[in-house]
C-alpha cells in the first residue's frame, strides 16, 4: 500500500476539527525546553556508537517519584509478568478473538474471566474491552438494551473527566441522553436526585475523581428502588480490599466495569490498556464482546471455546451487542499473569500498602503550614489537598525536586485553584513521603 500524505488543505481541515491551529500544538504536553533541543542523530553511526549516543541522552532524563493518579497508576510489575507475556506464543499470536485461537490463549482468557468474577463478586465476565472508559460506554449501552425504550443514563459529575468525554462521544452521538448528577462540594460525594426520571441506570463510582469512597450500598439500593440498574465503576486493585460490587446494598450491583491498567500494565504514556466488564448471569446475552467457556469434546476431554458471540462480525450490525470493543489480548495476558503471580493475598497486601501510605502522606502534608483538606471522607489511595498557592505552580515547582506531585483539579475544571489530587502506591516508601513533605514546605515558603 503506498504512503499518501495529507495535503495542506486536508491537514488544515483536521486541525480545525480538533480545535488547534498548528500541528505542533498536538504535542504541547512535551515541555518547551525539550522541544527546543536538537534531536537529530549524527549520520553514519555504527550500532555500538548509536547505543552509546542513546545511553548518554537517556542519562539526561531525571527520574521522578510519581504521586499522580487520576485513573492511571504507577505500580510494581513483577519481572515474571512480561517475561511470560513476551513469549512468542502470546506476544506475536494472531488476534485471539478469532475462531482459530489456540487452546492456550483461550484457557488464559478463561482464567482471566474467572479472576475478574472473583474480584467483582459477579457471575460473568467478558474477555475485556479497549479500556475502562469505553467499557463504561458499553455497560451503559448494555443497560439500555436490558431496560428497553428511550431512556437516559445518570452520570455523576465527579466521574473522571476523560471518561465523561468518552461517554459524550460514544453515547451522545447515538442521541442517548446523559443526565448529570451533582456532587456535594463539601463532602465530595454524590447528591442523589429526588426523582430518577426516565433513567435506565445509575453509574456508581468507587472511588470517584476526587479519590473519595461513595456510599455504594445506599446508592445501589436507591437505584434498584427506582427501577434502575446499578453500574459500578471500580479500581480492580481496590477490590482486593473493598467490598465487591456484587454484594453492594441489598441485591448487589448489576454490572461492574473498570480500567485494568493497575494489574500489571505499565503507564506507557496512556496505553494500550484494557477494560473489564462483569455482570449477572441473567444478563449475559446482552454482554458485549467475547466469552470463553470450558467444555468437553465427544470423548469427554476438557477444552475451551468461544461462546455467545453476538458481535457485528457474526450477525447483522443492528442486532450486535457491541461494535466498538475488542479483546486487548496481550494486556489481558499480562494482567492474568500478574493476578496469578500475586494471588489473592498478594493483591490484598498491595492494596493495603497503597492505602496505608496514602494515610501517612496525608498526615504529613496536612502538617505543612497552609495545607488543608477540602474533603474529609474515606478514600483508598488518592486524596485532595488544598494548597495556599495555585496547584499548577506548586506542581511545576516540585518537578525540580524529582517529584511528580499530583494532578491539579483545575486541569479538570473541578475544585479550587489550590486543589491538588495526590496518589500513593506501593512503590513509594517512607523516605519518598518525607521527601515530598520537605520539598512542599520549601516550595510554599518561596512562592
C-alpha positions as a Python dict, from the first residue, in 0.01 Angstrom:
ca = {
    (1, 'X'): (0, 0, 0),
    (2, 'X'): (152, 337, -93),
    (3, 'X'): (204, 608, 164),
    (4, 'X'): (-4, 907, 54),
    (5, 'X'): (42, 1201, 293),
    (6, 'X'): (-227, 1458, 357),
    (7, 'X'): (-205, 1779, 160),
    (8, 'X'): (-215, 2123, 324),
    (9, 'X'): (-591, 2161, 288),
    (10, 'X'): (-665, 1822, 445),
    (11, 'X'): (-423, 1890, 730),
    (12, 'X'): (-581, 2231, 796),
    (13, 'X'): (-930, 2077, 800),
    (14, 'X'): (-827, 1810, 1052),
    (15, 'X'): (-657, 2064, 1278),
    (16, 'X'): (-966, 2282, 1269),
    (17, 'X'): (-1183, 1984, 1362),
    (18, 'X'): (-984, 1926, 1682),
    (19, 'X'): (-959, 2298, 1763),
    (20, 'X'): (-591, 2379, 1707),
    (21, 'X'): (-412, 2597, 1453),
    (22, 'X'): (-73, 2426, 1419),
    (23, 'X'): (42, 2066, 1416),
    (24, 'X'): (294, 2124, 1696),
    (25, 'X'): (7, 2218, 1931),
    (26, 'X'): (-82, 1849, 1938),
    (27, 'X'): (244, 1790, 2126),
    (28, 'X'): (202, 2065, 2386),
    (29, 'X'): (238, 1811, 2670),
    (30, 'X'): (609, 1793, 2584),
    (31, 'X'): (789, 2071, 2777),
    (32, 'X'): (914, 2353, 2553),
    (33, 'X'): (1272, 2303, 2675),
    (34, 'X'): (1265, 1951, 2530),
    (35, 'X'): (1100, 2055, 2207),
    (36, 'X'): (1375, 2311, 2153),
    (37, 'X'): (1652, 2052, 2174),
    (38, 'X'): (1819, 1921, 1863),
    (39, 'X'): (1711, 1557, 1847),
    (40, 'X'): (1888, 1474, 1522),
    (41, 'X'): (2141, 1190, 1537),
    (42, 'X'): (2485, 1211, 1373),
    (43, 'X'): (2496, 1032, 1040),
    (44, 'X'): (2678, 705, 976),
    (45, 'X'): (2690, 571, 1333),
    (46, 'X'): (2774, 210, 1398),
    (47, 'X'): (2540, 8, 1615),
    (48, 'X'): (2777, 40, 1913),
    (49, 'X'): (2819, 414, 1862),
    (50, 'X'): (2443, 461, 1832),
    (51, 'X'): (2382, 267, 2154),
    (52, 'X'): (2636, 483, 2337),
    (53, 'X'): (2475, 801, 2198),
    (54, 'X'): (2129, 700, 2313),
    (55, 'X'): (2254, 587, 2655),
    (56, 'X'): (2409, 931, 2701),
    (57, 'X'): (2084, 1102, 2612),
    (58, 'X'): (1889, 875, 2847),
    (59, 'X'): (2103, 991, 3137),
    (60, 'X'): (1955, 1339, 3090),
    (61, 'X'): (1614, 1205, 3195),
    (62, 'X'): (1571, 1282, 3562),
    (63, 'X'): (1368, 1005, 3732),
    (64, 'X'): (1055, 1128, 3907),
    (65, 'X'): (875, 983, 4207),
    (66, 'X'): (516, 956, 4091),
    (67, 'X'): (239, 1087, 4318),
    (68, 'X'): (-2, 1134, 4027),
    (69, 'X'): (-304, 913, 3969),
    (70, 'X'): (-638, 1018, 3830),
    (71, 'X'): (-714, 689, 3655),
    (72, 'X'): (-363, 564, 3567),
    (73, 'X'): (-129, 437, 3837),
    (74, 'X'): (239, 355, 3881),
    (75, 'X'): (255, 8, 4039),
    (76, 'X'): (527, -252, 4073),
    (77, 'X'): (510, -513, 3798),
    (78, 'X'): (691, -839, 3882),
    (79, 'X'): (951, -935, 3621),
    (80, 'X'): (774, -1264, 3556),
    (81, 'X'): (469, -1085, 3412),
    (82, 'X'): (623, -955, 3092),
    (83, 'X'): (882, -1230, 3076),
    (84, 'X'): (595, -1471, 3012),
    (85, 'X'): (368, -1230, 2825),
    (86, 'X'): (659, -1153, 2591),
    (87, 'X'): (695, -1515, 2480),
    (88, 'X'): (621, -1565, 2112),
    (89, 'X'): (313, -1780, 2164),
    (90, 'X'): (149, -1487, 2346),
    (91, 'X'): (328, -1177, 2220),
    (92, 'X'): (301, -1238, 1847),
    (93, 'X'): (-2, -1465, 1835),
    (94, 'X'): (-274, -1383, 1585),
    (95, 'X'): (-568, -1179, 1715),
    (96, 'X'): (-701, -1407, 1989),
    (97, 'X'): (-1072, -1348, 1936),
    (98, 'X'): (-1073, -1542, 1610),
    (99, 'X'): (-1208, -1896, 1594),
    (100, 'X'): (-862, -2039, 1529),
    (101, 'X'): (-724, -1911, 1862),
    (102, 'X'): (-509, -2169, 2036),
    (103, 'X'): (-628, -2366, 2336),
    (104, 'X'): (-357, -2196, 2542),
    (105, 'X'): (-485, -1849, 2456),
    (106, 'X'): (-845, -1950, 2519),
    (107, 'X'): (-756, -2105, 2854),
    (108, 'X'): (-573, -1790, 2960),
    (109, 'X'): (-875, -1574, 2877),
    (110, 'X'): (-1097, -1818, 3065),
    (111, 'X'): (-871, -1782, 3369),
    (112, 'X'): (-882, -1403, 3329),
    (113, 'X'): (-1261, -1409, 3329),
    (114, 'X'): (-1255, -1624, 3643),
    (115, 'X'): (-1026, -1375, 3822),
    (116, 'X'): (-1249, -1080, 3729),
    (117, 'X'): (-1564, -1253, 3854),
    (118, 'X'): (-1392, -1327, 4185),
    (119, 'X'): (-1283, -964, 4225),
    (120, 'X'): (-1620, -816, 4132),
    (121, 'X'): (-1843, -1072, 4301),
    (122, 'X'): (-2046, -1110, 3981),
    (123, 'X'): (-2113, -1425, 3782),
    (124, 'X'): (-1988, -1350, 3430),
    (125, 'X'): (-1701, -1151, 3280),
    (126, 'X'): (-1630, -1087, 2914),
    (127, 'X'): (-1286, -1119, 2755),
    (128, 'X'): (-1205, -748, 2807),
    (129, 'X'): (-1257, -423, 2617),
    (130, 'X'): (-1044, -138, 2483),
    (131, 'X'): (-1013, 48, 2814),
    (132, 'X'): (-1214, 144, 3119),
    (133, 'X'): (-1382, 448, 2965),
    (134, 'X'): (-1509, 272, 2652),
    (135, 'X'): (-1602, -22, 2877),
    (136, 'X'): (-1829, 212, 3074),
    (137, 'X'): (-1991, 325, 2749),
    (138, 'X'): (-2052, -40, 2663),
    (139, 'X'): (-2204, -102, 3007),
    (140, 'X'): (-2442, 190, 2952),
    (141, 'X'): (-2546, 54, 2612),
    (142, 'X'): (-2598, -284, 2774),
    (143, 'X'): (-2822, -127, 3040),
    (144, 'X'): (-3029, 45, 2773),
    (145, 'X'): (-3078, -285, 2588),
    (146, 'X'): (-3191, -454, 2908),
    (147, 'X'): (-3427, -176, 3015),
    (148, 'X'): (-3565, -105, 2669),
    (149, 'X'): (-3731, 213, 2549),
    (150, 'X'): (-3595, 565, 2509),
    (151, 'X'): (-3418, 612, 2840),
    (152, 'X'): (-3128, 813, 2981),
    (153, 'X'): (-2822, 738, 3195),
    (154, 'X'): (-2749, 910, 3528),
    (155, 'X'): (-2382, 1015, 3525),
    (156, 'X'): (-2206, 1152, 3838),
    (157, 'X'): (-2034, 1488, 3791),
    (158, 'X'): (-1739, 1352, 3990),
    (159, 'X'): (-1664, 1093, 3722),
    (160, 'X'): (-1315, 1126, 3571),
    (161, 'X'): (-1348, 1397, 3302),
    (162, 'X'): (-1177, 1184, 3037),
    (163, 'X'): (-1431, 909, 3094),
    (164, 'X'): (-1716, 1160, 3064),
    (165, 'X'): (-1581, 1279, 2730),
    (166, 'X'): (-1581, 919, 2604),
    (167, 'X'): (-1944, 881, 2715),
    (168, 'X'): (-2032, 1205, 2535),
    (169, 'X'): (-1867, 1076, 2218),
    (170, 'X'): (-1998, 719, 2217),
    (171, 'X'): (-2344, 774, 2363),
    (172, 'X'): (-2406, 1135, 2272),
    (173, 'X'): (-2357, 1066, 1902),
    (174, 'X'): (-2626, 798, 1932),
    (175, 'X'): (-2867, 1057, 2079),
    (176, 'X'): (-2857, 889, 2419),
    (177, 'X'): (-2926, 1140, 2694),
    (178, 'X'): (-2673, 1167, 2975),
    (179, 'X'): (-2817, 1330, 3286),
    (180, 'X'): (-2552, 1477, 3517),
    (181, 'X'): (-2590, 1409, 3889),
    (182, 'X'): (-2416, 1677, 4101),
    (183, 'X'): (-2187, 1607, 4393),
    (184, 'X'): (-2173, 1786, 4726),
    (185, 'X'): (-1892, 2042, 4713),
    (186, 'X'): (-1842, 1996, 5089),
    (187, 'X'): (-1822, 1617, 5110),
    (188, 'X'): (-1714, 1546, 4750),
    (189, 'X'): (-1968, 1264, 4718),
    (190, 'X'): (-2282, 1225, 4509),
    (191, 'X'): (-2612, 1403, 4576),
    (192, 'X'): (-2896, 1181, 4465),
    (193, 'X'): (-3184, 1349, 4280),
    (194, 'X'): (-3529, 1324, 4429),
    (195, 'X'): (-3659, 1168, 4108),
    (196, 'X'): (-3486, 914, 3881),
    (197, 'X'): (-3681, 1038, 3580),
    (198, 'X'): (-3665, 808, 3279),
    (199, 'X'): (-3315, 676, 3355),
    (200, 'X'): (-3216, 319, 3275),
    (201, 'X'): (-2914, 309, 3506),
    (202, 'X'): (-2711, 494, 3765),
    (203, 'X'): (-2331, 495, 3744),
    (204, 'X'): (-2177, 442, 4090),
    (205, 'X'): (-1811, 530, 4142),
    (206, 'X'): (-1572, 360, 4381),
    (207, 'X'): (-1354, 572, 4404),
    (208, 'X'): (-1471, 897, 4244),
    (209, 'X'): (-1249, 1150, 4064),
    (210, 'X'): (-1163, 1313, 4398),
    (211, 'X'): (-1036, 982, 4536),
    (212, 'X'): (-1329, 951, 4776),
    (213, 'X'): (-1532, 640, 4852),
    (214, 'X'): (-1900, 680, 4776),
    (215, 'X'): (-2179, 530, 4995),
    (216, 'X'): (-2218, 244, 4749),
    (217, 'X'): (-2470, 43, 4949),
    (218, 'X'): (-2714, 334, 4971),
    (219, 'X'): (-2661, 430, 4607),
    (220, 'X'): (-2719, 75, 4485),
    (221, 'X'): (-3036, 35, 4688),
    (222, 'X'): (-3162, 375, 4567),
    (223, 'X'): (-3107, 275, 4206),
    (224, 'X'): (-3295, -54, 4248),
    (225, 'X'): (-3576, 111, 4444),
    (226, 'X'): (-3633, 343, 4146),
    (227, 'X'): (-3618, 64, 3886),
    (228, 'X'): (-3265, 148, 3767),
    (229, 'X'): (-2971, -79, 3704),
    (230, 'X'): (-2659, -10, 3911),
    (231, 'X'): (-2336, 17, 3711),
    (232, 'X'): (-2030, 0, 3938),
    (233, 'X'): (-1711, 174, 3821),
    (234, 'X'): (-1425, 29, 4024),
    (235, 'X'): (-1049, 6, 4058),
    (236, 'X'): (-961, -366, 4032),
    (237, 'X'): (-676, -341, 4283),
    (238, 'X'): (-901, -170, 4537),
    (239, 'X'): (-1141, -465, 4508),
    (240, 'X'): (-879, -676, 4683),
    (241, 'X'): (-952, -463, 4990),
    (242, 'X'): (-1300, -313, 4948),
    (243, 'X'): (-1643, -475, 4926),
    (244, 'X'): (-1712, -638, 4588),
    (245, 'X'): (-1981, -472, 4372),
    (246, 'X'): (-2173, -799, 4362),
    (247, 'X'): (-2264, -755, 4729),
    (248, 'X'): (-2331, -380, 4736),
    (249, 'X'): (-2658, -298, 4903),
    (250, 'X'): (-2938, -549, 4932),
    (251, 'X'): (-2912, -702, 4584),
    (252, 'X'): (-2564, -604, 4464),
    (253, 'X'): (-2465, -401, 4159),
    (254, 'X'): (-2586, -529, 3823),
    (255, 'X'): (-2262, -461, 3636),
    (256, 'X'): (-1903, -376, 3725),
    (257, 'X'): (-1663, -204, 3489),
    (258, 'X'): (-1320, -51, 3525),
    (259, 'X'): (-972, 12, 3395),
    (260, 'X'): (-741, -289, 3417),
    (261, 'X'): (-415, -92, 3398),
    (262, 'X'): (-331, -140, 3771),
    (263, 'X'): (-299, -515, 3705),
    (264, 'X'): (48, -541, 3558),
    (265, 'X'): (17, -286, 3275),
    (266, 'X'): (283, -10, 3257),
    (267, 'X'): (172, 353, 3226),
    (268, 'X'): (316, 374, 2872),
    (269, 'X'): (208, 730, 2808),
    (270, 'X'): (-159, 638, 2824),
    (271, 'X'): (-189, 295, 2668),
    (272, 'X'): (-257, 42, 2548),
    (273, 'X'): (-468, -54, 2850),
    (274, 'X'): (-776, -275, 2877),
    (275, 'X'): (-1122, -252, 3026),
    (276, 'X'): (-1306, -521, 3219),
    (277, 'X'): (-1681, -572, 3239),
    (278, 'X'): (-1872, -822, 3454),
    (279, 'X'): (-2243, -878, 3505),
    (280, 'X'): (-2511, -1114, 3636),
    (281, 'X'): (-2564, -1442, 3454),
    (282, 'X'): (-2922, -1340, 3377),
    (283, 'X'): (-2787, -1052, 3165),
    (284, 'X'): (-2521, -1249, 2980),
    (285, 'X'): (-2692, -1232, 2640),
    (286, 'X'): (-2663, -855, 2647),
    (287, 'X'): (-2296, -861, 2749),
    (288, 'X'): (-2075, -710, 2474),
    (289, 'X'): (-1762, -871, 2341),
    (290, 'X'): (-1650, -1231, 2368),
    (291, 'X'): (-1685, -1505, 2626),
    (292, 'X'): (-1459, -1807, 2659),
    (293, 'X'): (-1620, -2117, 2806),
    (294, 'X'): (-1487, -2453, 2924),
    (295, 'X'): (-1649, -2759, 2771),
    (296, 'X'): (-1579, -3122, 2681),
    (297, 'X'): (-1542, -3283, 2339),
    (298, 'X'): (-1706, -3600, 2216),
    (299, 'X'): (-1450, -3809, 2403),
    (300, 'X'): (-1500, -3628, 2732),
    (301, 'X'): (-1176, -3427, 2714),
    (302, 'X'): (-1180, -3072, 2855),
    (303, 'X'): (-1133, -2786, 2613),
    (304, 'X'): (-1202, -2415, 2572),
    (305, 'X'): (-1410, -2236, 2311),
    (306, 'X'): (-1570, -1903, 2226),
    (307, 'X'): (-1939, -1877, 2301),
    (308, 'X'): (-2231, -1627, 2272),
    (309, 'X'): (-2056, -1423, 2005),
    (310, 'X'): (-2329, -1167, 1935),
    (311, 'X'): (-2090, -937, 1751),
    (312, 'X'): (-2116, -743, 1429),
    (313, 'X'): (-1869, -990, 1274),
    (314, 'X'): (-2116, -1274, 1317),
    (315, 'X'): (-2466, -1125, 1289),
    (316, 'X'): (-2636, -817, 1145),
    (317, 'X'): (-2482, -496, 1273),
    (318, 'X'): (-2813, -373, 1410),
    (319, 'X'): (-2851, -689, 1619),
    (320, 'X'): (-2497, -688, 1758),
    (321, 'X'): (-2436, -625, 2127),
    (322, 'X'): (-2108, -449, 2051),
    (323, 'X'): (-1950, -253, 1771),
    (324, 'X'): (-1654, -89, 1946),
    (325, 'X'): (-1499, -342, 2183),
    (326, 'X'): (-1213, -578, 2127),
    (327, 'X'): (-1011, -819, 2332),
    (328, 'X'): (-684, -649, 2421),
    (329, 'X'): (-527, -992, 2421),
    (330, 'X'): (-172, -903, 2519),
    (331, 'X'): (-283, -672, 2801),
    (332, 'X'): (-518, -937, 2937),
    (333, 'X'): (-236, -1192, 2917),
    (334, 'X'): (-16, -968, 3132),
    (335, 'X'): (-298, -896, 3378),
    (336, 'X'): (-379, -1264, 3417),
    (337, 'X'): (-15, -1349, 3485),
    (338, 'X'): (4, -1057, 3728),
    (339, 'X'): (-301, -1171, 3925),
    (340, 'X'): (-184, -1532, 3925),
    (341, 'X'): (167, -1435, 4039),
    (342, 'X'): (46, -1218, 4328),
    (343, 'X'): (-254, -1429, 4420),
    (344, 'X'): (-536, -1304, 4638),
    (345, 'X'): (-307, -1240, 4934),
    (346, 'X'): (-53, -1051, 4727),
    (347, 'X'): (-317, -827, 4569),
    (348, 'X'): (-463, -755, 4910),
    (349, 'X'): (-124, -671, 5059),
    (350, 'X'): (-52, -437, 4768),
    (351, 'X'): (-384, -262, 4821),
    (352, 'X'): (-314, -230, 5195),
    (353, 'X'): (27, -74, 5128),
    (354, 'X'): (-128, 175, 4885),
    (355, 'X'): (-387, 280, 5141),
    (356, 'X'): (-153, 292, 5439),
    (357, 'X'): (95, 511, 5256),
    (358, 'X'): (-181, 744, 5141),
    (359, 'X'): (-297, 782, 5502),
    (360, 'X'): (61, 852, 5610),
    (361, 'X'): (125, 1107, 5334),
    (362, 'X'): (-198, 1291, 5403),
    (363, 'X'): (-93, 1316, 5767),
    (364, 'X'): (248, 1454, 5668),
    (365, 'X'): (116, 1706, 5416),
    (366, 'X'): (-154, 1847, 5644),
    (367, 'X'): (126, 1926, 5890),
    (368, 'X'): (275, 2170, 5637),
    (369, 'X'): (167, 2531, 5711),
    (370, 'X'): (-108, 2647, 5476),
    (371, 'X'): (-211, 2298, 5359),
    (372, 'X'): (-563, 2179, 5438),
    (373, 'X'): (-809, 1905, 5340),
    (374, 'X'): (-1118, 2017, 5147),
    (375, 'X'): (-1279, 1674, 5188),
    (376, 'X'): (-1269, 1455, 5494),
    (377, 'X'): (-1431, 1135, 5373),
    (378, 'X'): (-1290, 784, 5337),
    (379, 'X'): (-1054, 714, 5047),
    (380, 'X'): (-845, 434, 4901),
    (381, 'X'): (-511, 569, 4778),
    (382, 'X'): (-591, 915, 4639),
    (383, 'X'): (-689, 1232, 4822),
    (384, 'X'): (-713, 1606, 4761),
    (385, 'X'): (-507, 1867, 4946),
    (386, 'X'): (-580, 2239, 4925),
    (387, 'X'): (-266, 2449, 4886),
    (388, 'X'): (-228, 2823, 4962),
    (389, 'X'): (-100, 2878, 4606),
    (390, 'X'): (-216, 2761, 4265),
    (391, 'X'): (-171, 2384, 4245),
    (392, 'X'): (-31, 2413, 3892),
    (393, 'X'): (253, 2638, 4013),
    (394, 'X'): (328, 2411, 4309),
    (395, 'X'): (330, 2100, 4094),
    (396, 'X'): (566, 2261, 3844),
    (397, 'X'): (800, 2375, 4121),
    (398, 'X'): (810, 2028, 4274),
    (399, 'X'): (932, 1882, 3945),
    (400, 'X'): (1266, 2042, 4031),
    (401, 'X'): (1278, 1816, 4338),
    (402, 'X'): (1222, 1500, 4136),
    (403, 'X'): (855, 1474, 4232),
    (404, 'X'): (553, 1437, 4008),
    (405, 'X'): (341, 1583, 4284),
    (406, 'X'): (-11, 1514, 4163),
    (407, 'X'): (-289, 1642, 3938),
    (408, 'X'): (-429, 1996, 3979),
    (409, 'X'): (-807, 1970, 3985),
    (410, 'X'): (-824, 2296, 3789),
    (411, 'X'): (-699, 2098, 3487),
    (412, 'X'): (-1030, 1912, 3506),
    (413, 'X'): (-1243, 2218, 3577),
    (414, 'X'): (-1306, 2091, 3930),
    (415, 'X'): (-1240, 2223, 4280),
    (416, 'X'): (-1044, 2540, 4356),
    (417, 'X'): (-717, 2667, 4212),
    (418, 'X'): (-516, 2529, 4504),
    (419, 'X'): (-663, 2177, 4496),
    (420, 'X'): (-416, 1900, 4414),
    (421, 'X'): (-510, 1531, 4374),
    (422, 'X'): (-232, 1321, 4528),
    (423, 'X'): (-189, 945, 4493),
    (424, 'X'): (35, 685, 4656),
    (425, 'X'): (114, 328, 4556),
    (426, 'X'): (331, 51, 4699),
    (427, 'X'): (628, 193, 4505),
    (428, 'X'): (652, 491, 4742),
    (429, 'X'): (836, 436, 5068),
    (430, 'X'): (861, 641, 5386),
    (431, 'X'): (1166, 827, 5255),
    (432, 'X'): (968, 934, 4948),
    (433, 'X'): (680, 1059, 5162),
    (434, 'X'): (916, 1257, 5386),
    (435, 'X'): (1090, 1400, 5079),
    (436, 'X'): (752, 1518, 4946),
    (437, 'X'): (671, 1695, 5273),
    (438, 'X'): (1013, 1859, 5286),
    (439, 'X'): (1002, 1974, 4925),
    (440, 'X'): (648, 2106, 4960),
    (441, 'X'): (742, 2301, 5272),
    (442, 'X'): (1030, 2466, 5087),
    (443, 'X'): (826, 2544, 4776),
    (444, 'X'): (539, 2702, 4972),
    (445, 'X'): (786, 2922, 5161),
    (446, 'X'): (939, 3051, 4836),
    (447, 'X'): (626, 3104, 4621),
}
